[in-house]
Amino acid sequence: MAGRYLVTVLRRGKPTAGVRFYSDDEPPLRYKIGKREIVGYGLNGTESYLDLEECPMPAIRYKEVTPEIQILREREKGDWKKLTIQEKKDLYRASFCQTFVEMDAPTGEWKLILAGVCTGVGIALLLFTCIKKFVYSPLPVTFDQEHQTAQYERMRQLDMNPIHGMNRRR
């Protein structure tokens, strides 16, 4: 079916929808990133924003450019000592959502995972107990210690499966 479609497209000589989509001047995912600046290569070359320690420089900035941020960016090109701490923080927050400390902060997700594991183990034990009590028949009397000892003594008296050689004990 796909081969037939390919032959008809090639006969017509018209480009497919995929070719038209990627032949635009703008990147194909530009409508998703809005008016944010593309500042790097990113993760696998995609124009996406991700706060990851493995890839600390995202391809696009976190916030779109506003007039206040544009003024700060112009001042950033000069001497950084003239910028206040709050202006430096505003510039950082315009480019990044989280700091490394915020990325490393514990999320408490382990509690949910532990609760799920404990719930699963509890359900499994409950199911095991119910099956053992209501489904399986009771064990035969020969499973108690007295009967097993008697069976072992009988096997010794009858010399069943004897061991010959130096390790033989009687």
N, C-alpha and C positions, 0 to 999 in steps of 0.2 A: 504494500500500500504506500509506504513512504517512497519507494523507488519510483512508482508511477507518478507521484506528486512532484518529485524532483525532475523527472523527464519533462513534465508539462511546464514547469517553471523555466527550465532551460530552453525549451522551444519558444516560449513567449519572449524570453530575453528581458523579463522584468525582474528587478531585485526583490528578494523576499523581505518580509517585515523585519526580520532580525538585522539584515544589512542596513536597512533604512534607519533603524533605531540606533545603531552604533555609528552611523556616518554623520551624526550631528557634531557641531563644534564643541558642545559641552559634554562633559563626562556623562555616562548613562544614568548614574545615580544622583545627579545634581539636584533633582527635585526633592530628594529625601534629606539632603544636608542643608537646604535652604541657602542663606547668604553667609554661611560660615566660611572662613578662609581655609584653603587647602595649603598646609604648611609642610607636609612631609610625605613620605612613602607609606607609612602605616603598616598595619598587619596584613601580610600577603598582598600588598599593593592596593588594597581597597581603601576607598575614601570613607572611613568610618571612625567613630570615636569610641574607644574602649579604655577604661582605666585598668591597666594590667601592669604588674611588675615586670613581666617578661618582655613587654613591648612598651617602654615608658613614654615614647614619643608618638602620640596618635597623629593620624594624617590630617585631621581637621581640628580647628579650635572648638572649645566647648560651647562658647556663646557666640551669637552673631555680633557683628560690629555695630556698636551704637556710637552716637556722637561723643559721649563721655569717654568711652574706651578708645576712640580714634584720637582724641586729644592726649590721652595717656600714652598711646603708642608713639605719638610724635615726640612727647617729652622723654620717652624711653630711649630714643635714639641718641639723646644727649648724655649728660653725666648722670649716672645712677645715684650718686650721693645726694643730688638735689631732690630726688623723689622721697616722699615720706613713706613710712612703713605701710600705712594704709593704702597708698597708691600702688606700692609693690604688691600688696596682697590682692588688690583689685585686678591688677594686670595678670597675676597668677591665676586667679579664679576665672578670668575671661578665657584663659587658654586651657585650664584643667579643672575638672570637677573635684577631684580628691587629691590630697597629699599622700605621700607614701605611708605616713603614720595612720591616716584614715583608712587606707587600703589594707593595712596589716591589723587593724583593730578587730578583735573577736566579734563575731556576729551573733553568737548564741545558737547557731544552727545545729551544733552538736547535741543540744538538748532534745530537739525534735527527732534527730536520728536515733538517739539513745531510747527515747520513748517508743519509737516505732519498733526497734529491735526487741525491747522488753515486752511490748505487746505481742509481737510475733512469737517469741519464746513462750509466753504465758498461754497463748492460744494453742500452741503445739503441745505443751504439757497437759492442758485440759483435754485436748482431743485424745492424746495418748492414754490418759487415765480413763476417760469414758470408754474408749475402745477396749482397753484391757478389762474393765469391769463388766461391760454389757455385751461385748461381742465374743471375746475368747471364752472357751470353756475352762473350768478350773483345772489346775495341773494335776496329773495323776499322783497317787500316794507314793509312788516309787521315787519321786523327786525330793523327798525329805532326807535329812542327813542319816537317819537310822537305816533306811532302806539302801541308800547308796553305800554305806559302810558294809552292810551285809552282802551286797552284790560284789564288792571288791574282795572280800574275804573268800567268797565262793569261787571267784576267778583265780585267786591264788591257790586254793586247794585243788582245783581242777588243772592247774598248771597251764592256763590258757595263754597262748602267744608267748611262749617262753623265750627268754634271752639267753643265748649261749655265749660263752667266752669269759673274758677276765672280769667284766663288769657285772656278772650275774650275782645276785644276792638271794638268799633264801631265808 
